[in-house]
Amino acid sequence: MLHIYCPYCEEMREEEEFNPAGQAHIERPLQPEELSDEQWARYLFFRKNPRGLHHEMWVHAHGCRKYFNITRNTVTYQIMETYKMGLQPNITASKEG
Amino acid sequence: MSNLIQVESPLHHAQLDQLIGQSQSGGIIFHEAALFGHLNLRGNADDDAFLTGVQEVLDVALPTTACSSAKSESAQIMWLAPDEWLIVVASGSEYDVEEKLRATLKGHFAVSDISGAQTLIELSGMNVIDLMKKSTGYDLHLDSFPIGKVVGTTFAKAGAHILRLSEDKFQLVIRRSFSDYVWLWIQQSSKEYGLSIV
């Protein structure tokens, strides 16, 4: 079981309370009508699947029901940090080296 | 057709009133705090006008610290999320409280009457910690779960908000659709301690 820090409840909780919700930091295009079909499809359907560091959204489904972000290693399952919606990660692939 | 509407709690079918007092010596004491008024309040905790407005109506400050609760003579407030609270009031007064909140608060907020969506159960007794340990993964030690703290977590895999009322007394907010399941779970898992209904 993973032990996950919820930045809204401000404490560690069991993995059972959370659901993963896909890749984080995807911004909806401001002018969707100006995009080509390919660009729109990339926004809708194409997701990263990295080996190693990844930024994901999770939702504290049984707790505060808030979405937040996790920086997680997809190989070791290690969670490096969790941070609130709207914030940027402290740990990124470039910083990790 | 009768115009009288008979209100029934989600555990009406369990006929708890007939089970009261049948067993006196149970290690688990179960009580359904049925048919209270439940109001869901949403708003901005950084907005002073919102906080003072709620305090004016409920006679108690809104708990803005994570996982905290507050109580006045007429209402019990539980923190659900940074912008969401559950207000439990006496049966029949939920409409008045909702109207007062709507009249007092201005701007961006929401009040919803969710009395029919959930119910409250209270668990106590000398073995209550043992039962809770079977049912939830949350650390029940007083250091991590002090009196007055409210935790949104799972109870036997069903979502529940658990409020610690005293060292050996817990109040659970459960969905009405899960109430039968939780009732069956409590009966089953308290067999080794004995179950008293009050």
Interface residues (C-beta under 8 A of the other chain):
Chain A: M1 Y8 C9 E10 E11 R13 E14 E16 E17 H60 A61 H62 G63 C64 R65 K66
Chain B: A66 C67 L80 A81 P82 E84 G137 Y138 S144 V151 G152 T153 T154 K157 G159 A160
